[in-house]
Amino acid sequence: MPKEILSEDFTSIDTSMSWDSAGSGYASVDFTEIPFNPDFNSSSSTLDSSIEIVESEILSNEIMEESLSDLVSELCELCVEDSPWNHFSKLHPLGQGSSGTVYLCENAKGERVAVKEIPLNKLKNKQLLLNEICAMQHIEHSNLLPLNQAFIYEDAVDSDLKVAIVTPFADLGNLIRFCKKTRHSEKLTALILRQVLQGLAELHHNSIAHRDIKSDNILLSKDGNVFLSDLGFCDVTDDEGKCGGNAVIGTPYWMAPEVIKFGASSIKSDIWSVGILALELFDGEPPLMSKFSAIEAVKLIAGYTGTVAPAGPMELPERFSPLFRHFLNNCFALNPMCRASCQQLLNHPFLSPCDSVSFSDLLS
């Protein structure tokens, strides 16, 4: 396979390179806070046991109370100390995430919003919540779901201390609904990816890695806007684009090999997930989902080998156009430093605007 050369404008690249055929289908379950295991072996059961360790870990009440007190102090500086239910009425649940429940709500004027309600006593990682609120308050872009308000309050029903994050309501829901209904053409796939990458590029420009790119976290509105949402796993990156710590955070089928093997999240692991999202749009589901459980998929992804991941996620690469195949190759380099940046992908000819396809084609 020829060595890949990245250029900022992709004007002199070889679009004939292809992947070796890879093995399977796709799947989706959240693995959060799995501790780094330096002895990870893709053929062993160590991952299963590490999950059990996390679930069985118990902190002393004294430590938990001290940690919660620190969190509340910081949240009070970021949030309005008031109940959102003094301003909004619940209509019905929209979905359940790893940290809380999202409700469709409306205000006294009948304007609809989405409210994510997060019980603080069930949080596994307080810093992630602070990251989410801070990022939403300080980073604005037309392809990032904006923050309307954030509240901290004691629930009148169960007396639990909770945070509520209020955002606009995306009336078409998340992208997974459209992925499940139909496969998308390359042109329609490119149309959606362009908007996702524009939002992600703004996060990366502000030294934030999303760490959970997938169709569930891409929202759509009837006016044609695509929003990257749910910054619940986002983290600050260093000058090299790397996140601190070594926790395995994300959703298995979309996770990059280095995240699974080393807990090494970065802006480049987001790029791998963008490639998986592209395949999900084109095929209707992510690789490995239909044939393997989440645990099995994680072990397979950790076992990818080679410079551009032979036996990687691109099954039957010859079914893609040369441009699409080259775009995907630049997402799936096994060495994270060899993957393209958001800006390079936005300049890739695969994402060139096309007058023959529009957002209405997605709706139809």
Order of alpha helices (4+ residues) and beta strands (2+ residues): beta-alpha-alpha-beta-beta-beta-beta-alpha-beta-beta-alpha-alpha-beta-beta-beta-beta-beta-alpha-alpha-alpha-alpha-alpha-alpha
